[in-house]
């Protein structure tokens, strides 16, 4: 196989995986759907877990959630903006992971969290 054939094969496989990713039920498999939608590998998922773990420890030690800093952590580590962070928070919450961090982040918006966070604001898992 020459380089052009390998590139063509990789492009085809990427397309097939993207197509399969669209068929995954994000409510049943939230993190798996997140991984495919964000085109993440293990290192990106680990970075996300590391951020959630740091904030979980901070909250467990009596710290306060600072939404802007939480967003900054994701921007810096994964180049994820506020809009992209919504799907990450929802995926982990729906997967019953880092729920206290997800709830604290949504609570940091006060009485006006984004409509996408309705289920978290109402503590529905």
C-alpha positions in Angstrom: 0.0 0.0 0.0 1.4 3.4 -0.9 1.0 6.6 1.0 -2.0 7.8 -1.1 -3.8 4.5 -0.5 -3.2 4.8 3.3 -4.5 8.3 3.4 -7.6 7.3 1.4 -8.2 4.4 3.7 -7.8 6.5 6.8 -10.2 9.1 5.4 -12.7 6.4 4.7 -12.3 4.9 8.2 -12.7 8.3 9.8 -16.0 8.9 7.8 -17.3 5.4 8.8 -16.5 6.0 12.5 -18.2 9.5 12.4 -21.2 7.9 10.8 -21.3 5.2 13.5 -20.9 7.9 16.2 -24.0 9.6 15.0 -26.0 6.4 15.7 -25.0 6.2 19.4 -27.7 7.2 21.7 -26.2 10.0 23.8 -28.5 9.4 26.6 -27.6 5.7 27.0 -23.9 6.1 26.2 -23.2 9.8 27.0 -19.4 9.6 27.3 -18.9 7.4 24.3 -21.0 9.8 22.2 -19.0 12.7 23.6 -15.7 11.0 22.6 -16.9 10.5 19.1 -18.5 14.0 18.7 -15.3 15.7 20.0 -13.0 13.4 18.1 -11.2 12.6 21.4 -8.6 10.0 22.2 -7.6 8.6 25.6 -5.4 11.6 26.3 -8.2 14.2 25.8 -10.5 12.1 28.0 -7.8 11.9 30.7 -7.4 15.7 30.6 -11.1 16.1 31.1 -11.1 13.7 34.0 -8.1 15.5 35.5 -9.9 18.8 35.4 -13.0 17.4 37.0 -10.9 15.6 39.7 -9.1 18.9 40.6 -12.5 20.7 41.0 -14.0 17.8 42.9 -11.1 17.9 45.4 -11.4 21.7 45.6 -15.1 21.4 46.4 -14.5 18.6 48.8 -12.1 20.8 50.7 -14.7 23.5 51.1 -13.7 25.5 48.0 -16.2 27.3 45.8 -17.0 26.7 42.2 -15.8 29.5 40.0 -17.4 28.9 36.6 -15.1 31.2 34.7 -12.0 29.4 36.1 -13.6 26.0 35.3 -14.2 27.1 31.7 -10.7 28.5 31.5 -9.3 25.1 32.6 -11.1 23.4 29.6 -10.1 26.1 27.2 -6.5 25.8 28.2 -6.2 22.0 28.4 -8.6 21.0 25.5 -9.3 24.2 23.5 -13.0 23.9 24.5 -15.0 27.0 24.8 -18.2 27.6 26.9 -20.5 26.1 24.2 -18.3 23.0 23.9 -18.1 22.6 27.6 -21.9 22.2 27.8 -21.8 18.8 26.1 -18.9 17.7 28.3 -20.7 18.6 31.5 -23.9 17.0 30.3 -22.2 13.8 29.2 -20.5 13.2 32.6 -23.6 14.1 34.5 -25.7 11.7 32.5 -23.1 9.1 33.1 -23.2 9.7 36.8 -19.6 10.9 36.9 -18.4 14.0 38.6 -22.0 15.0 39.5 -21.1 17.3 42.3 -18.8 19.3 40.0 -21.4 19.4 37.3 -24.1 20.6 39.8 -21.7 23.2 41.3 -20.9 24.5 37.8 -24.5 24.8 36.9 -25.3 26.4 40.3 -22.6 29.0 39.7 -24.9 30.6 37.1 -27.4 31.4 39.9 -31.1 31.4 38.8 -30.3 31.7 35.1 -28.3 28.6 33.9 -28.4 27.8 30.3 -31.5 25.9 29.1 -29.2 23.0 28.2 -28.5 22.5 31.9 -32.2 22.2 32.9 -31.8 18.6 33.9 -28.8 19.4 36.1 -30.4 22.4 37.6 -33.4 20.2 38.5 -31.1 17.3 39.6 -32.5 14.8 37.1 -30.2 11.9 36.2 
